[in-house]
Amino acid sequence: MIRKAIDFALANPLLVLGGALVLFAWGAISFHQLPIEAYPDVADTYAQVITQWPGHAAEEVEQQITVPLEVELNGVAHLTHLRSVSLMGLSVITIIYDDDITTFNARQEVLDRLQNVTLPPGVTSGIGPDYSPIGQIMFYTLTSSNPKYDVMELKALNDWFVVNQLKSVPNIVDVNPFGGPTREYQVQLDPNKLVSYSLTLPQVEQALVANNINAGGGFIERGQQSLNVRAVGLMQTTDDISATVVKVQNGTPPKSAWGSLAKRSASKTAQSLTMTTLPKASSCSAKAQSQKPLCRPCTTKLINSTASRESPAFSPRASNSSHILTAAN
């Protein structure tokens, strides 16, 4: 048998050489398509439920988030292990399944059960990305030696720039940033002034929300062109917050509820904003007020909470000074 094969190869050298080249090309292609991994994925099917509750201790997260989620998720099909970790402001629950369930079905059942869990107001649980436990590449921290970038600036830089750049890398499933305060603008209210102007906290909140939206208005035809009409109301600066109409009486904003441009404070170190009242002008008589609800366009001053004590708004001699809404002629 071997002698016949050798005689055939010697008698047909071109045919044998061509067959060897075909086998070599076939082997090279198969080698490049072979699913070989340096670290084989031998992990079980699993799903992670991640919930963030910033500012709350690990004990509160465990009692009000982790335990209710564990009770609801304990009965999922093909469950083998359920593990949880509760940190300050973060709850992570890992559900491990047997080999008789697919990842898609496991994640779908978890999503269905999350709808039945009652969590604290403003808290929403989400399922983690579909990746293998050995696919976690690294942890990273964002720091800066420049004093211009504090923790809040670094978090904003990470959320709006670093995360987007990392997600553009091929085969990166998800990036989960955690930590750092979120930039926000606060309007601090004086309860006494709310009572004096017959205002409630929900009214102020509703006014701020209603004045922070854009609206579409269709279009206007002009010849062969169409002009889009829209109302732009999204707040861009603190001046827009101070210009918010809080209350209307008989179709006219009262003196204490009409906004204007923000008044800049000499102090640059304050972190919050507050409404304050300036004294009324003495020339505005009671008779004039009864005939004209607004002697002049009344304004609301939005100033820094650490403004100089020499300001009339903080002067103890001001007859109508307060710390919320103002009318200044």
Residue frames relative to the residue before (quaternion, step in Angstrom):
aa qw qx qy qz dx dy dz
M 1.0000 0.0000 0.0000 0.0000 0.00 0.00 0.00
I 0.6797 0.4650 -0.2894 0.4879 3.55 0.89 -0.91
R 0.6299 0.5393 -0.3385 0.4448 3.61 1.03 -0.83
K 0.6555 0.5121 -0.3166 0.4558 3.63 0.99 -0.82
A 0.6453 0.5147 -0.3246 0.4619 3.59 1.03 -0.78
I 0.6542 0.4992 -0.3172 0.4713 3.58 1.01 -0.79
D 0.6480 0.5131 -0.3250 0.4595 3.59 0.97 -0.82
F 0.6489 0.5122 -0.3248 0.4594 3.62 1.03 -0.78
A 0.6575 0.5072 -0.3158 0.4591 3.61 0.98 -0.81
L 0.6709 0.4814 -0.3083 0.4724 3.58 1.00 -0.76
A 0.6739 0.4904 -0.2986 0.4650 3.58 1.10 -0.65
N 0.7860 0.2035 -0.1055 0.5742 3.65 1.13 -0.56
P 0.0398 -0.8501 0.5246 0.0222 3.64 0.49 1.09
L 0.6549 0.5175 -0.3342 0.4377 3.65 0.94 -0.77
L 0.6495 0.5136 -0.3228 0.4584 3.57 0.99 -0.79
V 0.6601 0.4984 -0.3079 0.4703 3.56 0.94 -0.81
L 0.6537 0.5100 -0.3154 0.4617 3.59 0.98 -0.82
G 0.6478 0.5119 -0.3226 0.4628 3.61 0.99 -0.78
G 0.6553 0.5042 -0.3172 0.4645 3.60 0.97 -0.79
A 0.6317 0.5285 -0.3343 0.4581 3.58 1.07 -0.72
L 0.6477 0.5113 -0.3212 0.4646 3.62 1.01 -0.78
V 0.6393 0.5185 -0.3314 0.4611 3.58 1.01 -0.78
L 0.6625 0.4983 -0.3045 0.4691 3.58 0.92 -0.86
F 0.6347 0.5283 -0.3317 0.4561 3.61 1.04 -0.74
A 0.6650 0.4887 -0.3055 0.4750 3.61 0.94 -0.88
W 0.6431 0.5195 -0.3211 0.4620 3.57 0.98 -0.82
G 0.6629 0.5048 -0.3038 0.4621 3.59 0.95 -0.77
A 0.6434 0.5225 -0.3259 0.4548 3.59 1.02 -0.78
I 0.6586 0.4949 -0.3106 0.4743 3.58 0.98 -0.85
S 0.6648 0.5022 -0.3086 0.4589 3.60 0.90 -0.85
F 0.6259 0.5441 -0.3436 0.4407 3.58 1.05 -0.69
H 0.6876 0.4750 -0.2877 0.4678 3.60 0.94 -0.85
Q 0.7112 0.4308 -0.2583 0.4919 3.62 1.13 -0.53
L 0.4695 0.6881 -0.4400 0.3354 3.59 1.23 -0.02
P 0.3453 -0.7643 0.5027 0.2096 3.68 -0.64 1.03
I 0.1617 0.7815 -0.5756 0.1784 3.55 0.27 1.30
E 0.0896 -0.7909 0.6049 0.0256 3.61 -0.88 0.97
A 0.5193 -0.6306 0.4758 0.3260 3.51 -1.11 0.72
Y 0.7638 0.1374 -0.0770 0.6259 3.57 1.16 -0.76
P 0.2738 -0.7949 0.5148 0.1678 3.63 -0.03 1.21
D 0.4274 -0.6980 0.5213 0.2415 3.55 -1.05 0.86
V 0.0505 0.8130 -0.5732 0.0888 3.56 -0.16 1.29
A 0.3940 0.7410 -0.4684 0.2764 3.61 1.25 0.26
D 0.5260 -0.6187 0.4859 0.3233 3.54 -1.24 0.53
T 0.6019 -0.5192 0.4513 0.4056 3.53 -1.32 0.22
Y 0.0913 0.8060 -0.5732 0.1165 3.58 -0.79 0.98
A 0.1379 -0.7464 0.6425 0.1051 3.53 -1.42 0.23
Q 0.2122 -0.7752 0.5864 0.1006 3.55 -1.11 0.76
V 0.1788 -0.7518 0.6282 0.0905 3.54 -1.06 0.88
I 0.0818 -0.8153 0.5728 -0.0213 3.57 -0.53 1.25
T 0.0090 0.7939 -0.6053 0.0560 3.56 -0.82 1.05
Q 0.1464 -0.7854 0.5978 0.0660 3.56 -0.90 0.96
W 0.0134 0.7601 -0.6478 0.0491 3.53 -1.06 0.94
P 0.1712 -0.8512 0.4834 0.1116 3.60 0.41 1.18
G 0.8136 0.3137 -0.2304 0.4319 3.53 -1.17 0.74
H 0.6649 0.4896 -0.3083 0.4724 3.61 1.22 -0.02
A 0.5496 -0.6447 0.4341 0.3065 3.52 -1.08 0.85
A 0.6678 -0.5145 0.3637 0.3963 3.53 -1.30 0.40
E 0.6226 0.5494 -0.3466 0.4364 3.60 1.04 -0.70
E 0.6679 0.4824 -0.3009 0.4803 3.59 0.95 -0.84
V 0.6276 0.5257 -0.3357 0.4660 3.59 1.01 -0.76
E 0.6474 0.5203 -0.3163 0.4584 3.59 0.99 -0.84
Q 0.7224 0.4668 -0.2625 0.4374 3.60 0.83 -0.99
Q 0.8073 0.3365 -0.1459 0.4623 3.58 0.80 -0.99
I 0.7616 0.3227 -0.1966 0.5265 3.62 1.18 -0.30
T 0.7379 0.4417 -0.2598 0.4393 3.58 0.59 -1.14
V 0.6884 0.4886 -0.2960 0.4469 3.60 0.81 -0.98
P 0.6665 0.4756 -0.3373 0.4646 3.71 0.78 -0.77
L 0.6530 0.5016 -0.3258 0.4645 3.59 0.99 -0.73
E 0.6414 0.5214 -0.3318 0.4547 3.59 0.97 -0.78
V 0.6408 0.5292 -0.3285 0.4487 3.60 0.95 -0.83
E 0.7010 0.4680 -0.2705 0.4651 3.59 0.94 -0.86
L 0.7430 0.4237 -0.2248 0.4668 3.59 0.99 -0.82
N 0.4843 0.7049 -0.4234 0.2987 3.59 1.22 -0.20
G 0.7493 0.4265 -0.2309 0.4508 3.61 1.05 -0.56
V 0.3345 0.7507 -0.5156 0.2423 3.62 1.14 0.36
A 0.5739 -0.6180 0.4182 0.3373 3.56 -1.14 0.64
H 0.8448 0.1735 -0.1609 0.4800 3.54 -1.24 0.72
L 0.3322 0.7511 -0.5039 0.2675 3.60 1.13 0.60
T 0.1411 -0.7860 0.5974 0.0738 3.56 -1.01 0.86
H 0.7941 -0.0309 0.0380 0.6057 3.60 0.96 -0.83
L 0.0869 -0.7568 0.6453 0.0567 3.54 -1.24 0.63
R 0.0014 -0.8072 0.5867 -0.0649 3.55 -0.59 1.18
S 0.0821 -0.8005 0.5934 0.0189 3.56 -1.12 0.68
V 0.1139 -0.7530 0.6454 0.0596 3.51 -1.27 0.62
S 0.0875 -0.7916 0.6044 0.0196 3.58 -0.80 1.04
L 0.0227 -0.7829 0.6206 -0.0366 3.54 -0.74 1.16
M 0.6773 -0.4463 0.3580 0.4625 3.57 -1.26 -0.04
G 0.8523 0.0579 -0.0846 0.5130 3.56 -0.52 1.21
L 0.7598 0.3238 -0.1794 0.5345 3.62 1.23 0.03
S 0.0404 -0.7681 0.6390 0.0039 3.54 -1.08 0.89
V 0.0258 -0.7899 0.6119 -0.0320 3.57 -0.84 1.05
I 0.0540 -0.7846 0.6176 -0.0125 3.57 -0.73 1.13
T 0.1413 -0.7910 0.5937 0.0433 3.58 -0.82 1.06
I 0.1241 -0.7848 0.6065 0.0290 3.56 -0.76 1.11
I 0.1209 -0.7999 0.5874 0.0238 3.58 -0.67 1.14
Y 0.1913 -0.8003 0.5652 0.0589 3.57 -0.88 1.05
D 0.5410 -0.5710 0.4881 0.3782 3.52 -1.36 0.08
D 0.6810 -0.5206 0.3425 0.3846 3.59 -1.30 -0.05
D 0.5851 0.6112 -0.3669 0.3867 3.62 1.24 0.02
I 0.6956 0.4035 -0.2721 0.5284 3.61 1.21 0.22
T 0.4159 -0.6991 0.5258 0.2487 3.55 -1.10 0.72
T 0.6370 -0.5400 0.3869 0.3912 3.54 -1.23 0.45
F 0.6326 0.5453 -0.3383 0.4336 3.59 0.98 -0.80
N 0.6914 0.4692 -0.2883 0.4677 3.61 0.82 -0.94
A 0.6333 0.5322 -0.3362 0.4502 3.59 1.02 -0.75
R 0.6871 0.4704 -0.2883 0.4727 3.59 0.86 -0.90
Q 0.6403 0.5354 -0.3322 0.4393 3.59 1.00 -0.76
E 0.6605 0.4948 -0.3146 0.4690 3.60 0.96 -0.78
V 0.6233 0.5254 -0.3436 0.4663 3.60 1.04 -0.69
L 0.6502 0.5128 -0.3189 0.4611 3.60 0.93 -0.85
D 0.6481 0.5133 -0.3247 0.4594 3.60 0.99 -0.75
R 0.6944 0.4737 -0.2862 0.4599 3.59 0.92 -0.81
L 0.5890 0.5843 -0.3760 0.4126 3.62 1.09 -0.54
Q 0.5965 0.5785 -0.3671 0.4180 3.60 1.16 -0.49
N 0.6956 0.4892 -0.2705 0.4513 3.61 1.18 -0.48
V 0.5787 0.5980 -0.3691 0.4138 3.60 1.27 -0.08
T 0.2614 -0.7475 0.5924 0.1484 3.58 -0.97 0.90
L 0.0510 -0.8091 0.5844 -0.0358 3.55 -0.59 1.21
P 0.6710 -0.4722 0.3575 0.4462 3.63 -1.21 0.21
P 0.6382 -0.5436 0.3714 0.3990 3.60 -1.13 0.57
G 0.8160 0.2564 -0.2094 0.4738 3.54 -0.99 0.90
V 0.6269 0.5176 -0.3339 0.4771 3.59 1.29 -0.01
T 0.0160 -0.7932 0.6077 -0.0360 3.56 -0.89 1.01
S 0.2928 -0.7519 0.5667 0.1664 3.55 -0.89 0.95
G 0.0866 -0.7896 0.6066 0.0311 3.53 -1.14 0.72
I 0.4483 -0.6766 0.5146 0.2765 3.54 -1.19 0.55
G 0.5143 -0.6766 0.4411 0.2884 3.55 -0.96 0.89
P 0.6631 -0.5140 0.3564 0.4111 3.59 -1.23 0.26
D 0.5113 -0.6427 0.4840 0.3021 3.52 -1.24 0.56
Y 0.3555 0.7049 -0.5378 0.2958 3.56 -0.05 1.29
S 0.5595 -0.6124 0.4482 0.3332 3.54 -1.27 0.41
P 0.5928 -0.5754 0.4102 0.3863 3.64 -1.07 0.53
I 0.6772 0.4609 -0.3070 0.4844 3.60 1.08 -0.55
G 0.5813 0.5959 -0.3735 0.4092 3.58 1.28 -0.01
Q 0.4787 0.6462 -0.4539 0.3837 3.60 1.24 0.03
I 0.3004 -0.8118 0.4779 0.1494 3.54 -0.38 1.26
M 0.7861 -0.2340 0.2256 0.5257 3.58 0.57 -1.09
F 0.3464 -0.6427 0.6268 0.2720 3.48 -1.48 0.09
Y 0.0368 -0.8015 0.5965 0.0198 3.57 -1.02 0.71
T 0.2011 -0.7456 0.6220 0.1298 3.54 -1.26 0.51
L 0.2824 -0.7482 0.5811 0.1509 3.54 -1.12 0.74
T 0.0626 0.7998 -0.5880 0.1034 3.58 -0.53 1.22
S 0.1060 -0.7816 0.6120 0.0580 3.54 -1.28 0.32
S 0.3589 -0.7207 0.5554 0.2080 3.55 -1.09 0.78
N 0.5521 0.5946 -0.3911 0.4343 3.58 1.30 -0.13
P 0.4027 -0.7369 0.4795 0.2548 3.65 -0.59 1.03
K 0.5218 0.6397 -0.4165 0.3809 3.61 1.20 -0.26
Y 0.7344 0.3727 -0.2087 0.5274 3.57 1.11 -0.68
D 0.1006 -0.7861 0.6090 0.0322 3.57 -0.32 1.26
V 0.7606 -0.3697 0.2532 0.4699 3.58 -1.29 -0.13
M 0.6516 0.5186 -0.3220 0.4503 3.59 0.99 -0.78
E 0.6535 0.4987 -0.3124 0.4762 3.58 0.98 -0.82
L 0.6479 0.5152 -0.3242 0.4578 3.58 1.00 -0.77
K 0.6407 0.5104 -0.3360 0.4648 3.60 1.00 -0.72
A 0.6474 0.5030 -0.3240 0.4720 3.59 0.97 -0.81
L 0.6432 0.5148 -0.3176 0.4695 3.59 1.00 -0.80
N 0.6622 0.5025 -0.3085 0.4625 3.57 0.99 -0.80
D 0.6956 0.4914 -0.2860 0.4392 3.60 0.87 -0.94
W 0.7852 0.3650 -0.1783 0.4674 3.58 0.93 -0.87
F 0.7855 0.2936 -0.1675 0.5184 3.61 1.14 -0.33
V 0.7313 0.4448 -0.2680 0.4423 3.59 0.58 -1.15
V 0.6696 0.5020 -0.3121 0.4496 3.60 0.85 -0.94
N 0.6567 0.5089 -0.3198 0.4555 3.60 0.94 -0.82
Q 0.6570 0.4976 -0.3201 0.4673 3.58 1.00 -0.73
L 0.6574 0.5057 -0.3181 0.4592 3.59 0.98 -0.77
K 0.6665 0.5034 -0.3114 0.4531 3.59 0.99 -0.75
S 0.6090 0.5514 -0.3577 0.4439 3.60 1.19 -0.34
V 0.5275 0.6141 -0.4192 0.4110 3.62 1.25 -0.18
P 0.5091 -0.6598 0.4435 0.3297 3.65 -0.80 0.88
N 0.8438 0.1940 -0.1901 0.4628 3.53 -1.20 0.86
I 0.4887 0.5990 -0.4704 0.4255 3.62 1.21 0.36
V 0.3047 -0.7870 0.5117 0.1612 3.58 -0.50 1.20
D 0.7964 -0.1584 0.1668 0.5594 3.58 0.75 -1.00
V 0.1919 -0.7280 0.6457 0.1277 3.52 -1.35 0.45
N 0.1433 -0.8138 0.5618 0.0390 3.59 -0.66 1.12
P 0.1295 -0.8001 0.5810 0.0749 3.62 -0.16 1.20
F 0.0031 -0.7958 0.6042 -0.0397 3.56 -1.07 0.75
G 0.7546 0.3635 -0.2888 0.4637 3.56 -0.99 0.90
G 0.6992 0.4616 -0.3518 0.4175 3.52 -1.31 0.40
P 0.4459 -0.6944 0.4909 0.2793 3.62 -0.99 0.77
T 0.3975 -0.7019 0.5453 0.2279 3.55 -1.17 0.71
R 0.5036 -0.6554 0.4708 0.3086 3.58 -0.95 0.89
E 0.1187 0.7807 -0.6045 0.1044 3.54 -0.95 0.93
Y 0.2986 -0.7184 0.5995 0.1880 3.54 -1.31 0.44
Q 0.1731 -0.8112 0.5565 0.0480 3.54 -0.78 1.08
V 0.1728 -0.7307 0.6507 0.1129 3.54 -1.16 0.75
Q 0.1692 -0.8095 0.5588 0.0616 3.57 -0.38 1.25
L 0.1939 -0.8149 0.5438 0.0517 3.55 -0.76 1.10
D 0.3547 -0.6994 0.5820 0.2151 3.52 -1.23 0.65
P 0.4097 -0.7400 0.4668 0.2583 3.65 -0.47 1.09
N 0.6226 0.5508 -0.3531 0.4294 3.60 1.02 -0.69
K 0.6824 0.4655 -0.2945 0.4806 3.59 0.96 -0.78
L 0.5767 0.5634 -0.3845 0.4497 3.58 1.11 -0.52
V 0.6643 0.4907 -0.2984 0.4783 3.58 0.99 -0.84
S 0.6702 0.5160 -0.3125 0.4323 3.60 0.90 -0.87
Y 0.7401 0.3621 -0.2155 0.5241 3.60 1.10 -0.63
S 0.4400 -0.7199 0.4372 0.3114 3.60 1.30 0.26
L 0.4409 0.6639 -0.4707 0.3785 3.54 0.91 0.97
T 0.2317 -0.7462 0.6064 0.1476 3.52 -1.22 0.57
L 0.6459 -0.5328 0.3794 0.3937 3.53 -1.25 0.43
P 0.6428 0.5052 -0.3544 0.4538 3.68 0.90 -0.66
Q 0.6080 0.5468 -0.3661 0.4442 3.62 1.08 -0.61
V 0.6597 0.4914 -0.3101 0.4766 3.58 0.96 -0.84
E 0.6505 0.5098 -0.3194 0.4637 3.58 0.95 -0.84
Q 0.6660 0.5031 -0.3081 0.4565 3.58 0.93 -0.87
A 0.6354 0.5266 -0.3313 0.4573 3.58 1.04 -0.73
L 0.6633 0.4955 -0.3095 0.4678 3.58 0.95 -0.80
V 0.6658 0.4924 -0.3074 0.4687 3.59 0.96 -0.83
A 0.6855 0.5001 -0.2939 0.4401 3.59 0.90 -0.92
N 0.7175 0.4154 -0.2527 0.4988 3.60 1.13 -0.52
N 0.6557 0.4831 -0.3162 0.4865 3.59 1.22 0.31
I 0.5610 0.5657 -0.4001 0.4529 3.57 0.92 0.95
N 0.3284 -0.6818 0.6110 0.2323 3.52 -1.37 0.33
A 0.1218 -0.7941 0.5933 0.0502 3.56 -1.12 0.63
G 0.3802 -0.7156 0.5427 0.2208 3.54 -1.14 0.71
G 0.1705 -0.8155 0.5496 0.0608 3.56 -1.07 0.77
G 0.6346 -0.5390 0.3436 0.4343 3.58 1.14 0.48
F 0.4577 -0.6590 0.5088 0.3121 3.57 -1.03 -0.78
I 0.3053 -0.7193 0.5981 0.1780 3.52 -1.33 0.42
E 0.3093 -0.7521 0.5548 0.1756 3.57 -0.81 1.01
R 0.0209 0.7693 -0.6365 0.0513 3.53 -0.92 1.02
G 0.8009 -0.1178 0.0328 0.5862 3.54 -0.08 1.29
Q 0.7771 -0.2595 0.2389 0.5212 3.53 -0.75 -1.09
Q 0.6293 0.5172 -0.3344 0.4740 3.56 1.26 0.18
S 0.2172 -0.7432 0.6184 0.1342 3.53 -1.28 0.48
L 0.1940 -0.7854 0.5822 0.0813 3.56 -0.77 1.08
N 0.3537 -0.7383 0.5378 0.2015 3.56 -0.72 1.07
V 0.1872 -0.7682 0.6069 0.0805 3.55 -1.02 0.89
R 0.1566 0.7769 -0.5981 0.1190 3.56 -0.85 0.96
A 0.3503 -0.7106 0.5736 0.2081 3.52 -1.24 0.56
V 0.1870 -0.7855 0.5857 0.0703 3.56 -0.66 1.17
G 0.0889 0.8337 -0.5353 0.1026 3.57 -0.43 1.23
L 0.4128 0.7117 -0.4809 0.3032 3.59 1.21 0.11
M 0.4436 -0.6990 0.4991 0.2560 3.55 -0.91 0.96
Q 0.1727 -0.8025 0.5677 0.0622 3.54 -0.89 0.99
T 0.7960 0.1215 -0.0361 0.5919 3.58 1.06 -0.75
T 0.6658 -0.4752 0.3828 0.4294 3.56 -1.33 0.04
D 0.5480 0.5976 -0.4019 0.4255 3.60 1.19 -0.39
D 0.6403 0.5184 -0.3302 0.4607 3.58 1.03 -0.72
I 0.6230 0.5242 -0.3478 0.4649 3.59 1.07 -0.64
S 0.6877 0.4845 -0.2911 0.4556 3.58 0.91 -0.88
A 0.6652 0.5066 -0.3041 0.4565 3.62 1.17 -0.47
T 0.4508 0.7026 -0.4460 0.3228 3.61 1.24 0.12
V 0.3483 -0.7111 0.5746 0.2073 3.58 -0.93 0.95
V 0.2434 -0.8113 0.5210 0.1053 3.56 -0.52 1.20
K 0.8184 0.0132 0.0489 0.5724 3.61 0.94 -0.85
V 0.1351 -0.7750 0.6148 0.0560 3.55 -1.12 0.76
Q 0.0752 -0.7811 0.6197 0.0165 3.59 -0.94 0.99
N 0.8393 -0.0589 -0.0140 0.5403 3.57 -0.67 1.18
G 0.7214 -0.4629 0.2415 0.4548 3.55 0.98 0.87
T 0.7040 0.4014 -0.2533 0.5284 3.60 1.29 0.04
P 0.4329 -0.6820 0.5098 0.2959 3.63 -0.83 0.86
P 0.4194 -0.6971 0.5107 0.2780 3.63 -0.81 0.88
K 0.7179 -0.4793 0.2959 0.4092 3.50 -1.30 0.38
S 0.7396 0.4401 -0.2366 0.4509 3.54 0.94 -0.84
A 0.7482 0.4190 -0.2141 0.4677 3.59 1.20 -0.11
W 0.5790 0.5627 -0.3899 0.4428 3.59 1.15 0.45
G 0.3263 -0.7911 0.4927 0.1581 3.57 -0.71 1.07
S 0.0777 -0.7569 0.6448 0.0722 3.53 -1.35 0.30
L 0.7550 -0.3522 0.2719 0.4816 3.51 -1.27 -0.32
A 0.5399 -0.6306 0.4561 0.3207 3.53 -1.18 0.66
K 0.3366 -0.7257 0.5677 0.1945 3.52 -1.12 0.77
R 0.3764 -0.7529 0.4969 0.2109 3.56 -0.62 1.12
S 0.3090 -0.7490 0.5605 0.1711 3.55 -1.00 0.83
A 0.5592 -0.6022 0.4472 0.3530 3.53 -1.18 0.52
S 0.6616 0.4901 -0.3077 0.4769 3.58 1.08 -0.61
K 0.1848 -0.7986 0.5682 0.0726 3.57 -0.96 0.93
T 0.6045 0.5921 -0.3470 0.4045 3.56 1.25 0.17
A 0.4955 0.6696 -0.4398 0.3356 3.60 1.20 -0.08
Q 0.3148 -0.7689 0.5347 0.1543 3.55 -1.12 0.70
S 0.7716 0.2869 -0.1740 0.5404 3.63 1.18 -0.24
L 0.3562 -0.7175 0.5641 0.2005 3.52 -1.31 0.36
T 0.0626 -0.8020 0.5939 0.0122 3.56 -1.16 0.59
M 0.4361 -0.6557 0.5482 0.2817 3.53 -1.20 0.57
T 0.0024 -0.8020 0.5971 -0.0155 3.59 -0.99 0.77
T 0.3739 -0.7392 0.5277 0.1881 3.56 -1.17 0.62
L 0.2606 -0.7402 0.6018 0.1484 3.52 -1.01 0.90
P 0.5936 -0.5868 0.4003 0.3781 3.62 -1.12 0.57
K 0.5230 -0.6345 0.4748 0.3139 3.54 -1.13 0.70
A 0.5236 -0.6215 0.4789 0.3321 3.55 -1.16 0.59
S 0.4891 -0.6935 0.4468 0.2831 3.55 -0.90 0.94
S 0.6233 0.5713 -0.3479 0.4050 3.60 1.16 -0.47
C 0.5898 0.5656 -0.3696 0.4423 3.58 1.25 -0.21
S 0.1728 -0.8314 0.5223 0.0781 3.61 -0.11 1.25
A 0.6498 -0.5199 0.3884 0.3958 3.55 -1.32 0.35
K 0.6360 0.5289 -0.3330 0.4527 3.59 1.01 -0.77
A 0.6609 0.4949 -0.3144 0.4684 3.55 0.93 -0.87
Q 0.6426 0.5214 -0.3281 0.4556 3.55 1.02 -0.75
S 0.6611 0.5040 -0.3233 0.4522 3.60 1.01 -0.73
Q 0.6900 0.4571 -0.2834 0.4845 3.60 1.09 -0.63
K 0.7809 0.1486 -0.0645 0.6032 3.56 1.01 -0.82
P 0.3960 -0.7393 0.4850 0.2479 3.59 -0.44 1.11
L 0.7775 0.1639 -0.0968 0.5994 3.57 1.12 -0.61
C 0.3398 -0.7432 0.5367 0.2101 3.59 -0.49 1.17
R 0.7471 -0.0502 0.0484 0.6610 3.53 1.07 -0.87
P 0.6719 -0.4711 0.3327 0.4647 3.59 -1.11 0.32
C 0.2854 -0.7736 0.5473 0.1437 3.55 -0.55 1.19
T 0.1963 -0.8050 0.5568 0.0584 3.52 -1.01 0.81
T 0.2924 -0.7142 0.6077 0.1876 3.49 -1.32 0.42
K 0.2505 -0.7856 0.5524 0.1221 3.55 -0.73 1.04
L 0.1203 -0.7635 0.6324 0.0512 3.54 -0.81 1.06
I 0.0646 0.8309 -0.5435 0.1005 3.54 -0.26 1.25
N 0.6288 -0.5359 0.4027 0.3939 3.52 -1.30 0.20
S 0.5217 -0.6787 0.4223 0.2982 3.55 -0.98 0.88
T 0.7198 0.3785 -0.2523 0.5243 3.61 1.20 -0.26
A 0.2022 0.7996 -0.5380 0.1744 3.56 1.04 0.74
S 0.6705 -0.5125 0.3572 0.4002 3.51 -1.28 0.42
R 0.5119 -0.6570 0.4645 0.3008 3.57 -1.01 0.79
E 0.5871 0.5763 -0.3768 0.4257 3.59 1.21 -0.23
S 0.4943 0.6548 -0.4364 0.3694 3.59 1.25 -0.21
P 0.5584 -0.6141 0.4243 0.3620 3.64 -1.00 0.68
A 0.6052 0.5793 -0.3699 0.4016 3.58 1.09 -0.60
F 0.7581 0.3331 -0.1926 0.5265 3.59 1.15 -0.53
S 0.4388 0.7060 -0.4552 0.3189 3.56 1.25 0.14
P 0.4291 -0.7119 0.4815 0.2780 3.64 -0.78 0.89
R 0.6464 0.5229 -0.3302 0.4469 3.58 1.22 -0.32
A 0.4836 0.6605 -0.4496 0.3574 3.59 1.23 -0.14
S 0.4592 -0.7340 0.4283 0.2587 3.56 -0.70 1.07
N 0.8134 0.1813 -0.0813 0.5467 3.62 0.98 -0.74
S 0.2907 0.7732 -0.5178 0.2226 3.59 0.98 0.72
S 0.0742 0.7680 -0.6332 0.0610 3.52 -1.20 0.69
H 0.4830 -0.6785 0.4742 0.2854 3.56 -1.21 -0.26
I 0.6654 0.4857 -0.3517 0.4445 3.60 0.90 0.69
L 0.8353 -0.0921 0.0957 0.5335 3.62 -0.22 -1.18
T 0.1572 -0.8304 0.5335 0.0329 3.56 -0.98 0.80
A 0.1293 -0.7363 0.6524 0.1246 3.51 -1.31 0.37
A 0.0324 0.8036 -0.5899 0.0718 3.54 -0.60 1.16
N 0.3016 -0.7590 0.5481 0.1803 3.58 -0.77 0.99
